[in-house]
Amino acid sequence: MVRKNKVLLVGDGAVGSSFAFSLLQNTDFLDELVIVDIKQDKIHGDALDLEDVTSMSSPVNVHAGTYDDAADADIAVITAGIPRKPGETRLDLVAKNEKILKSIVNPIVESGFNGIFVVSSNPVDILTTLTQKMSGFPREKVIGTGTSLDTARLHVILAKECNVPVNQVNAYVLGEHGDTSFVNFDEALVAGKSLSECVDLTDDAKAEIETKVRKKGGQIIGLKGATFYGVARSLSQICKAILENRDTVLPVSAPIENHYGLDDKLYIGTPAVINGNGIADVIETALSQEEADKMQHSATKMQEVLDSLTVK
């Protein structure tokens, strides 16, 4: 029997539908895409709309479905949840989205699903950690989008600052996808050279760059109500690496266990190798003492939230 590559998408809002569109455009290793949401008219309409894309990319069976369709899926992508409102932090959403997450993860597992969970709902690091706990899956089989979007925003900011194409920037945002994120300045490269050769990395300059990264999401939400293109593309990159079984290094919510001096059994933004098995390796990038302290602070803040929740 020829193996079929199948993705189940849960959540057909702006992020989910944008992800589906991006995935269809960016991999030839997909045979079936199933869309699940409580809004039945929306998922049937999107399936009809998206299947038109397949005539211009690659043949994929796109259709509406239910959680039972997860039984033979390779990937379950979770984008469902209450979006952040102007003035809210991502951590403000945790209590609301914890309940929604449980109503999604349980029926997926009960279907017999044995693939890889990929989570983008916010707060993504917390919800990725909870997905692993709720499902009982091996930790490498659960991935969150983490700081992939923050890193993309950093690349745009540094490219403009240094007047280079954005693909010439190699730098990471680490930690929480949120207010305790930070930039790994010491390892950052622009056009193959140290970032310090392009930018005078004073404390004020570093703080300004980090603030721009953190505030961009809120700026977009204030202007148009939501952010979705960037995170959708991040999701499709992760799924592409899984479906094509490529060893692709991406900054994601990855399971921390004795990395960066952290003992906590949580997920946090760090580079990791993604392939058909999920997270093949967590890359512990070099940090200055200041950056190591920031990573510890970020982990501590998230652990405090996790300790307050019902799923331990």
Secondary structure, 3 states (H helix, E strand, C coil): CCCCCEEEEECCCHHHHHHHHHHHHHCCCCCEEEEECCCHHHHHHHHHHHHCHHHHCCCCEEEECCHHHHHHCCEEEECCCCCCCCCCCHHHHHHHHHHHHHHHHHHHHHCCCCCEEEECCCCHHHHHHHHHHHHCCCHHHEEECCCHHHHHHHHHHHHHHHCCCHHHEECCEEECCCCCCEECHHHCEECCEEHHHCCCCCHHHHHHHHHHHHHHHHHHHHHHCCCCHHHHHHHHHHHHHHHCCCCEEEEEEEECCCCCCCCCCCEEEEEEEEECCEEEEECCCCCCHHHHHHHHHHHHHHHHHHHCCCCC
